[in-house]
Amino acid sequence: MRCWIELDGSAFRHNLEVFKKLTQPSVVIPVIKSNAYGHGLSEIYNALKSLNPEWIAVNYISEAEALRSYGHEQRIMVVGPIQKQKLRRAKDLDLDVFLTEAEILEEWSQLPSSQRPRAHIKIDTGMSRQGFLLEECPEVLATILPNPEGLVGICSHFANVEDVLEQSYALQQLRAFESVVENFQKAGLNLMAHIAASSSALIMEASRFAMVRIGISAYGLWPSRTTQLSFLQHVGSMIELRPVLSWRTEVAIVKQVRAGQFIGYGCTYKALRDMRIAVLPVGYNEGYPRLASNRGYVLLKGQRCPIVGRVCMNMMMIDISHLDDIRTGAHVTLIGNDGDEKLEASQVAEWCDTIHYEIVTRLNPEIPRILR
């Protein structure tokens, strides 16, 4: 491919150290699921391994298998749903898994203690995704208590922290989680509790418990601008999160377009003057969103160059009429810094009415990733 992703390993480690200082004594668990949020699983692991992290979180057992193949020997938490037939494989790989509904809990409970993977009970405190409802917890306890060996954690997940400045719903979830943890403790189960992800770890000190699961912000991306503002309001100063990823390509073709000509599929852009455009060898196959057509821009020689016409499967066109001496092979920044200009994944997301999580996780895994 004629585009590539540059990864700043020192930035990734810096971000984790920021969270360690902010949330201590909670254990910081870097979440590297979904190809490390699009950054590249093997590359991010290579950036991470010098820290010898006590925990890493992924979504799939296949991701945990990859980490074991890289030589990782510490704890791996699988946060996604697990099939009951995969429990023994999780044990073989020495994983921690989430028990999220009655069928998987029953299967885990019936395994001999020596064949059980370590497990965390997931409580649905208001997300309506994974986990046992509050009214199901007495039955959960009844299932577990005869033989709780292998049960090490209890967890939940917030539904609405990063989109709001006022945390009434999150506080309601937090109180519900605290009550369940207390009930488990009264039953004699002293488990590691964890509910906080990036946004809640940043702005809700009471949510940090034993561990915090840090995903998007480990990569130097604030969960949202609202979270950034909330942090400033709560703390009164800012922390520095350093973006890990830059995405670059090169000019493939330079050509003239006359006034009145259309550019791209659907004739959505008509040149009102004579123009020079550059064709870039990147499109939605590579992960550049089609919704940025005629809305966004890229950076070339430290200048903004608007996207003209529709983003194609493997190509896109930009206006370079205001720049001199642009030739094929010139480097173009799709996400990252160029001179005094900075183009963030969150900006690309705004053009597409989505979130930066989606922009980075959709980057084609075949794009070369270069860890620096």
Buried (B, 14 or more C-beta within 10 A) or exposed (E): BBBBBBBBBEBBBBBBEBBBEBBEEBBBBBBBBBBBBBBBBBBBBBBBBEBEBEBBBBBBBEBBBBBBEEEBEEBBBBBBBBEBEBBEBBBEBBBBBBBBBEEBBEBBBEBEEEEBBBBBBBBBBBBEEBBBEBEBBEEBBEBBEEBBEBBBBBBBBBBBBBEBEEBEBBBBBBEBBBBBBEBBEEBEBEBBBBBBBBBBBBBBBEBBBBBBBBBBBBBBBBBBEBBBEBBEEEEEEEBEBBBBBBBBBBBBEBEEBEEEEEBBBEEEBEBEEEBBBBBBBBBBEBBBBBBBBBBBBBBBBEBBBBBBBBBBEBBBBBBBBEBEEBEEEBEBBBBBBBEEBEBBBBBBBBBBEBBBBBBBBBBBEEBEBEBE
